[in-house]
Amino acid sequence: MPSQAEHLFKATNNKTFAQGLTKGTPTAVGWALTVLFYSALHYVEAYNAKFNAHFSKHEELNKDIQRNPQLSVIFDDYRDLSTFSWNARYRPVAYGEKELNEALACHAAVEEHVTELLSR
């Protein structure tokens, strides 16, 4: 099971990579949205690693985020990132600056909340 530090490293690297993809075509924006979702996932998994918890399926992690009083406040942001990612991968959607800005705000909410939880 990956450690908290390993999840944080992956989350940070994914975020940096996504920021490098945000210019250019709708395809680049779509992949930036996808990578932002996986960055958020690793932030949440870093929190879970603090308690030696790990979820191997997205559905299990989603349920945990909803039920966990410490994480439930970010569920809507996390779900929105997941939806952007899914649509970018499987639907012919041309994403642009508007959606990217929404995703960046969702990601910031997840990152800030989990970072605060980890500092306690």
Buried (B, 14 or more C-beta within 10 A) or exposed (E): EBEBEBBBBBBBEBBEBBBEBBEEEBEBBBBBBBBBBBBBBBBBBBBBBBEEEEBEEEEEBBEBBEEBEBBEEBBEBBBBBBBBBBBBEEEEBEBEEEBBEBBBEBBBBBBEBBBEBBEE
